[in-house]
Amino acid sequence: MELKPGYKQTEVGMIPNDWDCKSLGEIGEALIGLTYKPSDVCEFGTLVLRSSNIQGDALAFDDNVHVDTNIPQRILVRNGDVLICVRNGSRELIGKSAYLDDRVNGMTFGAFMAVHRGPHGRLVSFLFQSDILKRQINEHLGATINQITNKSLNSFYVPLPSNEHELSTIAATLGDVDALLSALDALIAKQRDLKTAAMQQLLTGKTRLPGFGGEWEVKRLGEVLAVRHGKNQKEVEADDGEFPILATGGQIGWAKQWLYNKTSVLIGRKGTIDRPQYMDTPFWTVDTLFFTELKGENVAKFFFYRFGLIDWMQYNEASGVPSLNARTIENIEISFPHPEEQTAIAEVLSDMDAQLVALKQRREKTALLKQGMMQELLTGRTRLVQPAAKSASNVVPFAKQEAKGNERKANVHFQRSVFAAEIVNRLYAEPTFGHVKFQKLIYLAEHMCKVDIGANYHRDAAGPYDNRALRSIDSQLKKSKWFEAKKVDGRYQYIPLEEHGDHKPYFDRYFSNMRDTFDKVIDTFKLLDTERCEIVATLYEAWHDLLLKNSTATDDAIVDQVLNHWHDAKKRIPKDRWHKALGWMRENGFVPG
């Protein structure tokens, strides 16, 4: 590979000239963990950190062991240590690691673990998560014994900035991404708990949705659905098949024809019998998985959620592999409402599922972003701190508020594309996201965050609009290989390109101080349709204009600006809807200041 100007070749590859390549033994020490006897294990005592205490590169305390024995002070772990699994029956677990914080005070670690102790623990923890150390670990693993010796651990090379400020900035930046991942994990857990609570209330009739009343009927499942057997898939299996083949654990292949082509709830006949599945497209199911035919107007999605509350193991009819019988299922008695209420309940729970999926997708994207950032930042390909020498082209630029003339204009345009790229990155997969909604969210995010991105909005049929700025943004997104705007079925969609996500370091540099407000705008309007976004953006602009003119911004005055001093297209929306939207804006803090 050809060396880039300002870079040098080292044991870990190409790094900046002003960086060092050092072994872990040069920047710290590796410590061997505690060996203890089974008789030392007790209910209360010193907690011994083991491989089970590392989950997803972070500490976990779901599976703990405590011991009562003498422990050398040296192997009591400290805040800033890096815990590493160095021996395990599973080869893939070797090298997994976690940064130790102040929660570990007074704890130790087991003999199958090691601790790296040094002044740069936070950065070293990220190096263990990166390909830089993972590659060296794989090269040092023995053919038959899955372990890393202390000698090997100390010999691993890592790239290290010579500038302490750059080193700490990299660690802090990656730490911020970890904090975001932790926050998303907490949100996912909270959303999951909310859904569980909603299922227990809505699916049992303890809580009723508005507009529904009366007693629920108690019936046998066989009165509302028929349980059907799956079939052997050998005759229909095909690599180029169109229809999924389902088993108790999920999809196992493709079929050239379907067995059933209506909505259905599926439940295991043998093996995994307590994981209901739902299908709303044609499918084939194997003989160990039942499917159901719903009778009358009953709603399959409702019964899918209701199946989730049934303790299926109590109906197990085998002493070995768990098994269910079709007649047993059909004889189970439950209470349930009429189809109209079934539909309403299913829609509420489906919306909660969609929110969970969106959160999980956001977390997955953030985790991928972190991997990309580590590859760039830990090797010096992207610099967060300018070296003392002349700046290289790969240095991330700082926002220069004092820049003048053409330089400032170019900087504002680039910052605008970064600002827009973050909106697209979060929303491009949403079915309601297109050009019009994009423009409204740029407007709202810009004004709520109080940033100047050089847009010049005018009163358009769809609300505040700057066609020139939007075209410039689309051009810059494509030029940067982040996203491309393409017209699909009559509307614009944003397609991720090979370098999408690379705007993140720039966004964090320019706009990190307004992240909470930015997140609020995006999260609030993410699932709203385009017209609702248009209404809020239009009212905000009309309200904002009145304030700039020192006019009294009453609700009537704001709505009058919209209906009589904007565009005739606004009159298609009823007046009372504009007034209700103003109330919503005040309640949710979308108020010009």
HUCOR-V905305 format. One record per pair of residues at least 4 apart in sequence whose ideal C-beta (glycine too) atoms are under 8 Angstrom apart, sorted by the first residue. I is the first residue (numbers start at 1). J is the second residue. Records with the same first field share a line. If there is no record, write none. Layout:
I: J + J
//
This chain:
1: 14
3: 7 + 8 + 9 + 14
4: 14 + 392 + 394
5: 392
6: 16 + 17 + 387 + 389 + 392
7: 14 + 15 + 16 + 17 + 380
8: 14 + 15 + 16 + 17
9: 13 + 14
10: 14 + 15 + 21 + 157 + 159
11: 21 + 157
12: 21 + 132 + 157 + 158 + 159 + 379
13: 379
14: 379
15: 19 + 21 + 159 + 379 + 380
16: 161 + 380 + 383 + 387
17: 389
18: 161 + 162 + 163 + 387 + 388 + 389
19: 159 + 160 + 161 + 162 + 380
20: 159 + 160 + 161 + 162
21: 157 + 158 + 159 + 160
22: 26 + 27 + 157 + 158 + 160
23: 27 + 154 + 155 + 156 + 157 + 158
24: 28 + 30 + 116 + 118 + 124 + 153 + 154 + 155 + 156 + 157 + 158
25: 29 + 30 + 153 + 154 + 155
27: 118 + 119 + 120 + 124 + 158 + 160
28: 116 + 117 + 118 + 119 + 120 + 121 + 124
29: 116 + 117 + 118 + 154
30: 114 + 115 + 116 + 117 + 150 + 153 + 154
31: 74 + 75 + 114 + 115 + 116 + 117
32: 75 + 111 + 114 + 150
33: 75 + 108 + 109 + 110 + 111 + 112 + 113 + 114 + 115
34: 48 + 67 + 69 + 71 + 75 + 108 + 109 + 110 + 111
35: 111
36: 40 + 41 + 48 + 67 + 69 + 110 + 111
37: 69
40: 67 + 68 + 69
41: 65 + 66 + 67
42: 66 + 67 + 68
43: 66
44: 66 + 68
45: 66 + 67 + 68 + 69
46: 66 + 67 + 68 + 69 + 71 + 106 + 107 + 108
47: 61 + 64 + 65 + 66 + 106 + 107 + 108
48: 64 + 65 + 66 + 67 + 107 + 108 + 109 + 110
49: 53 + 77 + 83 + 104 + 107 + 108 + 109 + 110 + 113
50: 63 + 65 + 109 + 110 + 112 + 113
51: 85 + 88 + 93 + 96 + 112 + 113
52: 60 + 62 + 63
53: 59 + 60 + 61 + 63 + 64 + 83 + 98
54: 58 + 59 + 60 + 83 + 85 + 96 + 97 + 98
55: 59 + 60 + 62
56: 60
57: 96 + 97 + 98 + 125 + 129
58: 98 + 178 + 182
59: 83 + 98 + 100 + 101 + 103 + 104
65: 110
67: 71 + 108
71: 75 + 76 + 108
72: 76
75: 108 + 109 + 115
76: 106 + 107 + 108
77: 81 + 83 + 100 + 104 + 107 + 108 + 109 + 115
78: 100 + 104 + 105 + 117
79: 100 + 101 + 102 + 104 + 105
80: 99 + 100 + 117 + 121 + 122
81: 100 + 104 + 115 + 116 + 117 + 121
82: 97 + 98 + 99 + 100 + 115 + 116 + 117 + 121 + 124 + 125 + 128
83: 97 + 98 + 99 + 100 + 109 + 113 + 114 + 115
84: 95 + 96 + 97 + 113 + 114 + 115 + 116 + 128 + 148 + 153
85: 93 + 94 + 95 + 96 + 97 + 112 + 113
86: 94 + 95 + 112 + 113 + 114 + 147 + 148 + 149 + 153
87: 94 + 111 + 112 + 113 + 145 + 146 + 147 + 148
88: 93 + 94 + 112 + 146 + 147
89: 146
90: 94 + 146
91: 141 + 146
94: 137 + 141 + 146 + 147 + 148
95: 128 + 133 + 134 + 137 + 148
97: 125 + 128 + 129
98: 125
99: 121 + 122 + 125
100: 104 + 115 + 121
109: 113 + 114 + 115
114: 148 + 150 + 153
116: 121 + 124 + 153
117: 121
118: 124
120: 124 + 160 + 167 + 171
121: 125
122: 126 + 171 + 172 + 175
123: 127 + 160 + 167 + 170 + 171 + 378
124: 128 + 158
125: 129
126: 130 + 170 + 171 + 174 + 374 + 378
127: 132 + 133 + 158 + 378
128: 133 + 134
129: 134 + 374
130: 134 + 374 + 375 + 378
131: 135 + 375
132: 136 + 158 + 159 + 378 + 379
133: 137 + 156 + 158
134: 138
135: 139
136: 140 + 156 + 157
137: 141 + 148 + 156
140: 148 + 152 + 156
141: 146 + 147 + 148
142: 146 + 147
148: 152 + 153
149: 153
150: 154
151: 155
152: 156
159: 378 + 379 + 380
160: 167
161: 166 + 167 + 170 + 380 + 385
163: 167 + 385 + 387
164: 168
165: 169 + 385
166: 170 + 383 + 384 + 385
167: 171
168: 172
169: 173 + 384 + 385
170: 174 + 377 + 378 + 384
171: 175
172: 176
173: 177 + 373 + 377 + 384 + 505 + 508
174: 178 + 370 + 373 + 374 + 377
175: 179
176: 180 + 508
177: 181 + 366 + 369 + 370 + 373
178: 182 + 370
179: 183
180: 184 + 366
181: 185 + 363 + 366 + 367 + 370
182: 186
183: 187
184: 188 + 359 + 362 + 363 + 366
185: 189 + 363
186: 190
187: 191 + 359
188: 192 + 356 + 359 + 360 + 363
189: 193
190: 194
191: 195 + 352 + 355 + 356 + 359
192: 196 + 356
193: 197
194: 198 + 352
195: 199 + 349 + 352 + 353 + 356
196: 200
197: 201
198: 202 + 348 + 349 + 352
199: 203 + 305 + 308 + 309 + 349
200: 204 + 206 + 309
201: 206 + 207
202: 206 + 207 + 209 + 345 + 348 + 349
203: 302 + 305 + 306 + 309 + 345
204: 309 + 335
205: 216 + 335 + 337
208: 212 + 213 + 341
209: 341 + 344 + 345 + 348
211: 344
212: 337 + 340 + 341 + 344
216: 335 + 336 + 337
217: 335 + 336 + 337
218: 333 + 334 + 335
219: 223 + 224 + 333 + 334 + 335 + 336
220: 330 + 331 + 332 + 333
221: 225 + 329 + 330 + 331 + 332 + 333 + 334
222: 226 + 227 + 327 + 329 + 330 + 331
223: 295
224: 294 + 295 + 296 + 298 + 303 + 336
225: 265 + 292 + 293 + 294 + 295 + 298 + 303 + 330
226: 292 + 293 + 295 + 330
227: 267 + 290 + 291 + 292 + 326 + 329 + 330
228: 260 + 290 + 291 + 292 + 293 + 326
229: 269 + 287 + 290 + 326
230: 246 + 259 + 269 + 284 + 285 + 286 + 287 + 288 + 289 + 290 + 291
231: 259 + 284 + 285 + 286 + 287
232: 286 + 287
233: 237 + 245 + 253 + 255 + 284 + 286
236: 241 + 245 + 255 + 256 + 257 + 284
237: 241 + 245 + 253 + 254 + 255 + 256
238: 254 + 255 + 256
239: 254
240: 254 + 256
241: 245 + 253 + 254 + 255 + 256
242: 254 + 255 + 256
243: 254 + 255 + 256 + 257 + 258 + 281 + 282 + 283 + 284
244: 251 + 253 + 254 + 255 + 281 + 283 + 284
245: 251 + 252 + 253 + 254 + 255 + 283 + 284 + 285 + 286
246: 250 + 251 + 252 + 266 + 277 + 279 + 283 + 284 + 285 + 286 + 289
247: 251 + 252 + 285 + 286 + 288 + 289
248: 268 + 269 + 270 + 271 + 272 + 273 + 275 + 288 + 289
249: 271 + 272 + 275
250: 277
252: 286
255: 259 + 283 + 284
257: 284
258: 282 + 283 + 284
259: 283 + 284 + 285 + 291
260: 264 + 282 + 283 + 285 + 291 + 293
261: 281 + 282
262: 293 + 294 + 300
263: 278 + 279 + 280 + 294 + 300 + 301
264: 278 + 279 + 283 + 291 + 292 + 293 + 294 + 300
265: 276 + 277 + 278 + 291 + 292 + 294 + 300 + 303 + 304 + 307
266: 276 + 277 + 278 + 279 + 285 + 289 + 290 + 291 + 292
267: 273 + 275 + 276 + 277 + 289 + 290 + 292 + 307 + 312 + 324 + 329
268: 272 + 273 + 274 + 275 + 288 + 289 + 290 + 322 + 324
269: 273 + 287 + 288 + 289 + 290 + 323 + 324 + 326
270: 288 + 318 + 321 + 322 + 323 + 324
271: 288 + 321 + 322
272: 322
273: 312 + 313 + 315 + 316 + 322 + 323 + 324
274: 311 + 312 + 313 + 322
276: 304 + 307 + 308
277: 289 + 304
278: 300 + 301 + 304
279: 283 + 291
280: 300 + 301
283: 291
285: 289 + 290 + 291
290: 324 + 326 + 329
292: 300 + 303
294: 298 + 299 + 300 + 303
296: 339
297: 339
298: 302 + 303 + 339 + 342
299: 303 + 339 + 342 + 343 + 346
300: 304
301: 305 + 346 + 349 + 350
302: 306 + 336 + 342 + 343 + 345 + 346
303: 307 + 336 + 342
304: 308
305: 309 + 345 + 346 + 349
306: 310 + 334 + 336
310: 332 + 334
311: 315
312: 316 + 324
313: 322
315: 324 + 328 + 329 + 332
316: 322 + 323 + 324
317: 323 + 324 + 325 + 328
318: 322 + 323
324: 328 + 329
325: 329
326: 330
327: 331
328: 332
336: 342
337: 341 + 342 + 345
338: 342
339: 343
340: 344
341: 345
342: 346
343: 347
344: 348
345: 349
346: 350
347: 351
348: 352
349: 353
350: 354
351: 355
352: 356
353: 357
354: 358 + 527
355: 359 + 527
356: 360
357: 361
358: 362 + 526 + 527
359: 363
360: 364
361: 365 + 429
362: 366 + 426
363: 367
364: 368
365: 369 + 425 + 501
366: 370
367: 371
368: 372 + 501
369: 373 + 501 + 504
370: 374
371: 375
372: 376 + 501 + 502
373: 377 + 504 + 505
374: 378
375: 379 + 381
376: 381 + 382 + 505
377: 381 + 382 + 384 + 505
381: 394
382: 394 + 395 + 396 + 505
383: 387 + 392 + 394 + 395 + 396
384: 396 + 505 + 509
386: 391 + 395
387: 391 + 392 + 395
391: 395
396: 505 + 506 + 509
397: 411 + 506 + 509
398: 509
399: 411 + 415 + 509 + 510
400: 407 + 408 + 411
403: 407 + 408 + 411
404: 408
405: 409
406: 410
407: 411
408: 412
409: 413 + 454
410: 414
411: 415
412: 416 + 452 + 453 + 454
413: 417 + 454 + 472 + 476
414: 418 + 476 + 506
415: 419 + 453 + 506 + 510
416: 420 + 453 + 454 + 455 + 469 + 472 + 473 + 476
417: 421 + 472 + 473 + 476 + 477 + 480 + 503
418: 422 + 503 + 506 + 507 + 510 + 511
419: 423 + 442 + 445 + 446 + 451 + 453 + 507 + 510 + 511
420: 424 + 438 + 442 + 473 + 477
421: 425 + 477 + 480 + 482 + 483 + 500 + 503 + 507
422: 426 + 503 + 504 + 507 + 511 + 518
423: 427 + 438 + 441 + 442 + 445 + 522
424: 428 + 438 + 477 + 482 + 483 + 494
425: 482 + 483 + 500 + 501 + 503 + 504
426: 522 + 526
427: 433 + 437 + 438 + 441 + 522 + 526
428: 433 + 483 + 493 + 494 + 495 + 496
429: 433
430: 526 + 527
432: 437 + 527 + 528 + 529 + 530
433: 437 + 438 + 493 + 494
434: 438 + 491 + 492 + 493 + 530
435: 439 + 470 + 485 + 491 + 492
436: 440 + 462 + 530 + 533 + 534
437: 441 + 525 + 530 + 533
438: 442 + 470 + 492 + 494
439: 443 + 462 + 463 + 464 + 465 + 466 + 470
440: 444 + 462 + 463 + 464 + 525 + 530 + 533 + 534 + 536 + 537
441: 445 + 521 + 522 + 525 + 533
442: 446 + 453 + 455 + 469 + 470 + 473
443: 447 + 455 + 457 + 463 + 464 + 537 + 540 + 541
444: 448 + 521 + 525 + 533 + 536 + 537 + 540 + 590
445: 449 + 518 + 521 + 522
446: 451 + 452 + 453 + 455
447: 540 + 544 + 592
448: 517 + 518 + 520 + 521 + 590
449: 511 + 514 + 517 + 518 + 521
450: 514
451: 511 + 514
453: 469
454: 469
455: 466 + 469
456: 466 + 468 + 469
457: 464 + 465 + 466 + 541
458: 464 + 465 + 466
459: 464 + 465 + 541 + 565 + 566 + 567
460: 464 + 465 + 567
461: 567 + 569 + 570
462: 534 + 569
463: 533 + 534 + 535 + 537 + 538 + 541
464: 537 + 538 + 540 + 541
465: 470
466: 470
467: 471
468: 472
469: 473
470: 474
471: 475
472: 476
473: 477
474: 478 + 484 + 485
475: 479
476: 480
477: 482 + 483 + 484 + 485 + 494
478: 482 + 483 + 484 + 485 + 497
480: 499 + 502 + 503
481: 497 + 498 + 499 + 500 + 502
482: 496 + 497 + 499 + 500 + 501 + 502 + 503
483: 494 + 495 + 496 + 497 + 500
484: 494 + 495 + 497
485: 492 + 493 + 494 + 495
486: 492 + 493 + 494 + 495
487: 491 + 492 + 493
488: 492 + 493
496: 500
503: 507
504: 508
505: 509
506: 510
507: 511 + 512
508: 512
511: 515 + 518
514: 518
515: 519
516: 520
517: 521
518: 522
519: 523
520: 524 + 589
521: 525
522: 526
524: 528 + 588 + 590
525: 532 + 533 + 536
528: 532 + 533
529: 533
530: 534
531: 535 + 573
532: 536 + 581
533: 537
534: 538
535: 539 + 573 + 577 + 578 + 581
536: 540 + 581 + 584 + 585 + 590
537: 541
538: 542 + 562 + 566 + 570
539: 543 + 558 + 559 + 562 + 578 + 581 + 582 + 585
540: 544 + 585 + 590 + 592
541: 545
542: 546 + 558 + 559 + 561 + 562 + 565 + 566
543: 547 + 553 + 558 + 591 + 592
544: 548 + 592
545: 549 + 561
546: 551 + 552 + 553 + 557 + 558 + 561
547: 551 + 553 + 592
551: 557
552: 557
553: 557 + 558
554: 558
555: 559 + 579 + 582
556: 560
557: 561
558: 562 + 578 + 582
559: 563 + 575 + 578 + 579 + 582
560: 564 + 565
561: 565 + 566
562: 566 + 570 + 578
563: 570 + 571 + 575 + 578
566: 570
573: 577 + 578
574: 578
575: 579
576: 580
577: 581
578: 582
579: 583
580: 584
581: 585
582: 586
583: 587
584: 588
585: 590 + 591
586: 590 + 591
//
